[in-house]
Amino acid sequence: MAGFLARRLLNYAVLVVLAASLAYLVAATALDPRSNYADRTPKPPPAAVDAQLDALNLNDRTPLLQRYATWAGGVLRGDFGKTVAGAPVDEELKRRMGVTFRLVILGLLCGSLLGVFVGALAAVRQYGWFDRLSAGLSFLVLAVPVVVLANMLILLAAWANQNVFGRQLLLVSGEYSDGLATGWWGQVVDRLQHLVLPTISLSVGLIAVFSRYQRNMMLDVLGADFVRTARAKGLSRRRALTRHALRTAMIPVVTYFAFTFGALLTGATFTEKIFGWHGLGEQLIDSIFGNDVNTVAAISLLAAVAVLLAALAADLLHAALDPRVRA
């Protein structure tokens, strides 16, 4: 087991380096920080522009590999460089990273767990009303883009606040309410009220995907010999399904876990913009429009690390479900 994890970690470390390097090289080639100075009045002299870009390691007249070596050396020391405005990338990145990963991890946990539950129940009750209803709702959700779904949730929340709850229970904009003086518990409740809609926006798509995948995997093992043997040894149908069938059917699903995390990071970009969350997705879009090479590269690096950590978690879950991997 230790050797298996060591080999995985080594592979992931290599992939992180390759992903980060490619992200920086593409950003440094495609973005043009020099253009940020073109529309200024009065227009700064070229020598001043070159000096400022040199200080930020963004001068396109410096060889690309030299700029990459400077950036990579800083990353090894924990320094992601400076933004086009001259501020350290690290400071803003730390705050926004907490915002995004709080949203993404909660959405991933809710979506995957509920999706596995729905899929397993649909398989056990194949062709019943629950199976047909979950299939129809899953295909309906998968046909709706995240942008449309998020705006539909905002409209539904506004209607529910006015006609059902009679007060602003579901909050649709921002991470928290400014100037709230209700103590620690009141701030927790306020953040949860802001968290409900973005989490639902990210989760429902995952529930649809995981439920369809889990249902198919579950159907493959329901009639397997080891399930019938477990029943023949005296296990109840529920225990045989949960301890043997569900456990085996979840092995391919946890492998899919890491790839879903990467897709969720992309979906979070739209969710953050729509619900006014100031996370990495919003910062990435703003940085691309602002030709901020160092910030784009830093966010790409964090995304690569996050996806590979999710892959490592999937490997650990795989080992927990399959004794052959531990051996």
C-alpha positions in Angstrom: 0.0 0.0 0.0 2.8 2.4 0.9 4.6 1.7 -2.3 1.4 2.2 -4.3 0.9 5.6 -2.7 4.6 6.6 -3.2 4.4 5.8 -6.9 1.2 7.8 -7.2 2.6 10.8 -5.4 5.7 10.8 -7.7 3.5 10.6 -10.8 1.3 13.4 -9.5 4.3 15.6 -8.7 5.6 15.3 -12.2 2.2 16.1 -13.6 1.9 19.2 -11.4 5.2 20.5 -12.7 4.3 19.9 -16.3 0.8 21.4 -15.9 2.2 24.5 -14.1 5.0 25.0 -16.6 2.7 24.7 -19.6 0.2 27.1 -18.0 2.9 29.7 -17.5 4.3 29.3 -21.0 0.9 29.6 -22.6 -0.1 32.6 -20.5 3.2 34.4 -21.1 2.9 33.8 -24.8 -0.8 34.7 -25.2 -1.2 37.6 -22.9 0.3 41.1 -23.5 1.0 43.1 -20.3 2.6 45.8 -22.4 -0.8 46.7 -23.9 -2.0 47.8 -20.4 0.2 50.9 -20.8 -0.9 51.8 -24.3 -4.1 53.8 -23.4 -2.7 55.7 -20.5 -2.7 59.5 -20.6 -0.1 60.8 -20.7 1.5 57.8 -22.3 4.6 56.6 -20.4 7.9 56.5 -22.2 9.0 53.1 -23.5 12.0 53.0 -21.1 9.7 53.5 -18.1 7.4 50.7 -19.4 10.3 48.3 -19.9 11.6 49.1 -16.3 8.1 48.4 -14.8 7.7 45.2 -16.8 11.2 44.0 -15.8 10.4 44.6 -12.2 7.3 42.4 -12.5 9.0 39.8 -14.7 6.5 40.5 -17.5 8.7 42.1 -20.2 8.0 40.4 -23.5 11.4 41.6 -24.7 13.1 39.3 -22.2 13.5 35.7 -23.5 10.5 33.5 -22.5 12.7 30.8 -20.9 14.4 33.4 -18.8 11.1 34.7 -17.5 9.9 31.1 -16.9 13.1 30.3 -14.9 12.6 33.4 -12.7 9.0 32.6 -12.1 9.7 28.9 -11.4 12.4 29.8 -8.9 10.0 32.1 -7.1 7.4 29.4 -7.0 9.8 27.0 -5.3 10.3 29.6 -2.6 6.5 30.1 -2.2 6.5 33.4 -4.2 4.1 33.5 -7.1 5.4 36.9 -8.3 3.5 40.2 -8.6 0.3 41.2 -10.4 0.3 43.8 -13.2 -0.6 46.4 -10.5 2.5 45.5 -8.5 0.8 43.7 -5.6 1.9 40.3 -4.4 -0.1 37.5 -6.1 0.1 35.4 -2.9 -2.0 37.7 -0.7 -5.1 37.9 -2.9 -4.7 34.3 -3.9 -4.9 33.0 -0.3 -8.2 34.7 0.4 -9.8 33.8 -2.9 -8.6 30.2 -2.6 -10.5 29.7 0.6 -13.7 31.1 -1.0 -13.5 28.8 -4.0 -12.5 25.6 -2.3 -15.1 26.1 0.4 -17.7 26.2 -2.3 -16.3 23.5 -4.5 -15.6 20.9 -1.8 -19.0 21.3 -0.3 -20.7 21.0 -3.7 -18.6 18.0 -4.6 -19.4 16.2 -1.3 -23.1 16.9 -1.6 -23.3 16.1 -5.3 -21.3 12.9 -5.1 -22.9 11.4 -2.0 -26.4 12.2 -3.0 -25.7 11.0 -6.5 -24.4 7.6 -5.3 -27.4 7.2 -3.0 -29.9 8.1 -5.8 -28.2 5.9 -8.3 -28.0 2.9 -6.0 -31.6 3.2 -5.0 -32.7 3.6 -8.6 -30.8 0.4 -9.5 -32.3 -1.6 -6.6 -35.8 -0.4 -7.7 -35.1 -0.8 -11.5 -38.0 0.4 -13.7 -40.0 1.5 -10.7 -41.4 5.0 -10.3 -38.2 6.2 -8.5 -36.0 4.9 -11.2 -38.0 6.6 -13.9 -38.3 9.9 -12.0 -34.6 10.1 -11.2 -33.7 9.3 -14.8 -36.0 12.0 -16.2 -34.8 14.6 -13.7 -31.2 13.7 -14.4 -31.4 14.1 -18.1 -33.4 17.4 -17.6 -30.6 18.8 -15.3 -27.8 17.7 -17.7 -29.5 19.5 -20.5 -29.5 22.8 -18.6 -26.3 24.8 -18.6 -24.9 25.9 -15.2 -25.5 29.6 -16.1 -29.2 29.0 -16.8 -29.6 26.8 -13.7 -28.0 29.4 -11.4 -30.3 32.2 -12.7 -33.3 29.9 -12.4 -32.3 29.3 -8.7 -32.1 33.0 -8.1 -35.6 33.6 -9.5 -37.0 30.7 -7.5 -35.3 31.9 -4.3 -36.7 35.4 -4.8 -40.2 34.0 -5.3 -39.8 31.7 -2.2 -38.5 34.5 0.0 -41.6 36.6 -0.9 -44.4 34.1 -1.1 -43.3 31.2 1.1 -40.9 32.3 3.8 -42.1 35.9 4.1 -38.5 37.1 4.6 -35.1 37.0 3.0 -34.1 33.4 4.0 -32.3 32.4 0.8 -29.6 35.1 0.0 -28.5 35.3 -3.6 -25.6 37.7 -3.7 -22.2 37.6 -2.1 -20.5 35.4 0.5 -21.9 37.3 3.6 -23.8 40.4 4.5 -21.7 43.5 5.1 -22.1 45.3 8.4 -23.9 42.4 10.1 -23.7 42.7 13.9 -25.3 39.5 15.2 -22.4 37.8 16.9 -20.5 34.7 15.9 -23.6 32.4 15.5 -25.5 35.0 13.5 -22.5 35.3 11.1 -22.4 31.5 10.7 -26.1 31.4 9.8 -25.7 34.4 7.4 -22.8 32.6 5.6 -24.9 29.4 5.4 -27.8 31.4 3.9 -25.4 32.7 1.2 -24.0 29.3 0.6 -27.2 27.4 -0.1 -27.9 28.5 -3.6 -24.3 28.3 -5.0 -24.0 24.8 -3.5 -27.2 23.7 -5.1 -26.1 25.2 -8.4 -22.9 23.1 -8.3 -24.4 20.0 -6.8 -27.4 19.2 -8.9 -25.3 18.5 -12.0 -23.1 16.2 -10.0 -26.1 14.4 -8.6 -27.4 13.8 -12.1 -24.0 12.5 -13.4 -23.1 10.3 -10.4 -26.6 8.9 -10.1 -26.6 7.7 -13.8 -23.1 6.3 -13.4 -23.8 4.6 -10.1 -27.0 3.1 -11.3 -25.3 1.4 -14.2 -22.4 0.1 -12.0 -24.9 -1.2 -9.5 -26.9 -3.0 -12.1 -23.8 -4.8 -13.2 -23.2 -6.4 -9.8 -26.7 -7.0 -8.5 -26.9 -10.4 -10.1 -23.2 -11.3 -9.5 -22.3 -14.6 -7.8 -20.8 -13.0 -4.7 -24.1 -11.2 -4.0 -26.1 -14.4 -4.3 -23.5 -16.2 -2.1 -23.8 -13.6 0.6 -27.6 -14.0 0.6 -27.2 -17.8 0.7 -25.0 -17.5 3.8 -27.8 -15.8 5.6 -27.3 -12.1 5.1 -30.4 -10.0 4.6 -31.0 -8.4 1.3 -30.2 -4.9 2.6 -26.9 -6.0 4.2 -25.9 -7.9 1.1 -26.6 -4.9 -1.1 -24.8 -2.4 1.1 -21.8 -4.5 2.2 -21.1 -6.3 -1.1 -22.9 -4.9 -4.1 -22.7 -1.2 -3.3 -19.1 -1.4 -2.2 -18.0 -3.1 -5.4 -20.1 -0.9 -7.6 -18.5 2.2 -6.1 -15.0 1.3 -7.2 -15.4 2.8 -10.8 -17.3 5.7 -9.3 -14.4 6.9 -7.0 -12.1 6.7 -10.0 -14.3 9.2 -11.7 -14.2 11.4 -8.6 -10.9 13.3 -9.6 -12.1 14.1 -13.1 -15.4 15.5 -11.7 -13.4 17.8 -9.4 -11.7 19.4 -12.4 -15.0 20.0 -14.1 -16.5 21.4 -11.0 -13.7 24.0 -10.8 -14.7 25.2 -14.2 -18.4 25.3 -13.3 -17.5 27.3 -10.1 -16.2 30.1 -12.3 -19.7 30.8 -13.7 -21.3 30.2 -10.3 -19.0 32.7 -8.6 -19.7 35.4 -11.1 -23.5 34.9 -11.0 -23.7 34.8 -7.2 -21.1 37.5 -6.5 -18.6 35.2 -4.8 -15.1 36.7 -5.1 -13.1 33.5 -5.7 -10.5 32.1 -8.0 -12.9 31.8 -10.9 -13.7 35.5 -10.9 -10.0 36.4 -10.4 -9.0 34.1 -13.3 -11.4 35.9 -15.7 -10.3 39.3 -14.5 -6.6 38.4 -14.8 -7.0 37.2 -18.4 -8.7 40.4 -19.4 -6.0 42.3 -17.5 -3.1 40.4 -19.1 -1.9 39.3 -15.6 0.4 36.5 -16.5 1.6 35.7 -13.0 -1.9 35.5 -11.5 -3.2 33.3 -14.4 -0.2 30.9 -14.0 -0.6 30.8 -10.2 -4.4 29.9 -10.4 -3.6 27.3 -13.0 -1.0 25.8 -10.7 -3.4 25.7 -7.8 -6.1 24.1 -10.0 -3.6 21.4 -11.1 -2.6 20.7 -7.5 -6.3 20.5 -6.4 -7.2 18.1 -9.2 -4.3 15.8 -8.4 -5.1 15.9 -4.7 -8.6 14.8 -5.6 -7.1 12.0 -7.7 -5.0 11.0 -4.7 -8.2 10.9 -2.6 -9.8 8.8 -5.2 -6.9 6.4 -5.0 -7.2 6.1 -1.2 -11.0 5.5 -1.6 -10.2 2.8 -4.2 -7.8 1.1 -1.9 -10.3 1.2 0.9 -13.0 -0.4 -1.2 -10.7 -2.9 -3.0 -8.5 -5.2 -0.8 -6.4 -6.2 -3.9 -5.1 -2.6 -4.2 -3.9 -2.7 -0.5 -2.2 -6.0 -1.1 
